[in-house]
């Protein structure tokens, strides 16, 4: 399954570059035009809303397979090689950070308590 390994590697590179573009869009050393393109591509890639919804067969994923990589290519050409290398290194560092399971558990408990409280208030309001 060589093609699966290359697809995974390609996906990791795309993810790293999207994070790098997000960092580039927020950095003062990035030219204004590059900030706009980098921010737009990063926002599009990270957004749950697509130009073509994913449930449409074939075309739903076509925008993710074309728009994002072409946008990354355009944005990276607008940013100097040295600066882009710095953003990629920072993005790789962010991607390799360990995920806090305790933090996840804490947030799930908070959301569960808020949901229970909201249900209780709603029940009291509707019953009384």
N, C-alpha and C positions, 0 to 999 in steps of 0.2 A: 504494500500500500504506500508506495513512494509518493503518489499524487496527494494522498491525505496528509502526509508529513509536510509537503511543500505548501499545501493549502493552509495548514496550521501556521507555518512560518510566515506566510504572506499575511495572514490575519493578525499575527502579532506585530508585524512591521506596520500595518495600517493602523492598528490601535496605538502604537507608540507614536506614529507620526501625527495622528489626530490630537493626542495629548500635547505633543510638541507644538503643533499649530495653535492650540489653545494658549499655551505659554507664550508663544510668539505674539499673539494678538494682544496680550496684556503687558508686553515688555516695551519700554520706551525707546529702545534701540531699533525696533522694527519700523521700517518705513510705513507711512500712513496707508498707502494703497495695499501693501502686503498685510497690514493689520486687518483691513476690511475683508480681504479675500480669506485670510487665515481664520479670522473669527467666524466668518460665514460658513466656511467648510466645517470647522470644528463644531459649530452650533448645529449644523445640519446633520452631521454624523452622530452627534450625541443626542439629538432630539428624537423623541418617540414618534413624531409626525414626519412622514415621508412625502415626497412629491407624488409618488405613485404608491398607494397602499400595498403592503406586502401580501395581502390575501389575494391579489390579482395574479393568476398563474403566470409564471415566467417574467412578465414585465414588472411585477412587484419587487423583485430583487434586482432587476436590471439597473435601476437607478443607484442602488447601493454598490453595485459592481462597476458602474461607470462614473457616476457623478463624483463620488468620494475620492477614488484614486486619481481621476483627472484633476479634481480640485486640489488635492494634495500636491500633485506634480506642478500645477500652476503656482500655488502659494510658495512651495519650496524654491522655485526658480526666482521668485521675487525677493527672497531673503538671502543674505550672504551665506556662503558655505560655512564659514567659521561660526556664525551666529546660529545657523540651523543645527550644526553639530552640537553646540552647547545646549540647545533646546531638546534635541534628541536624547542627549545624555541625561538631562534632568527628567525627561519623560520616562526613560527606562528606569531611572531610580525610583520614580513615583510608582511605576507599575510593579516593581519588585518588592515594595514595602509589604510587610505581613498584614493580613487583615485581622482586626481585633474581634475575636469571637465574643469576648466579654462585652465589648461595646455594642455589638449586634444584639446580644441577649438583653442588655440594659434597655436599648431602644425598643425592642419587642415588648418588654415588660411595661414600659411607659405607654406604648400604644395600646396594649391590652387594657391597662388601667383606665386610660382615657376613653376607650370604647365602652367599657363597663360603666363608667361614670355617666357618659352620654346616654347610654341605654337606660340607666336608672332614672336620670333626670327626665328623659322622654316618657318613660312609663309613669312617673309621678305626675307629669304634666297632663298626660292623656287620661289617666285614671282619676285625677282630682279635679 
